[in-house]
Amino acid sequence: MELDNVTRPAGQAQPLSDEDKRFLRELVETNRIEHHGRLSYMDIMFELEHHYGNSLPRPVLGEVARLLGTSPAQLNGFVTFYTMLSTEPRGRHVVRVC
C-alpha cells in the first residue's frame, strides 16, 4: 500500500524515486554541458524549484550535492543564503516588498 496522498509528519522525508534520481542526474549533466564543464548552482536550483513546486526538498538537495561532488551542508548554505530559494514549501506566487 502506497501513502502518496498522506501528509507526512515533519522530519520524515519521502525517499527519492528512481525517476527523481534520473531527473536530477540529467539536470546536472545538462547544466554541465551548457556551461562548458562548469556548474551553475543557481540555474540548477531554479530548475529544481520549478520542478518540485516552489521549494527544494531536503532529499533532493542531498542527492544533488552528491551529484555535484559537494557536501549537503555546503549546498544548504548556498540555498539558505539566497532569499529567492527556499527549502520550505511556499505558495505559487511570492510577493517581495523592498
Buried (B, 14 or more C-beta within 10 A) or exposed (E): EEEEEEEEEEEEEEEBEEEBBEBBEEBBEEBBEEEEEEBEBEBBBEBBBEBBEBBBBEEBBBBBBBBBEBEBEEBBEBBEEEEEBBEEEEEEEEEEEE
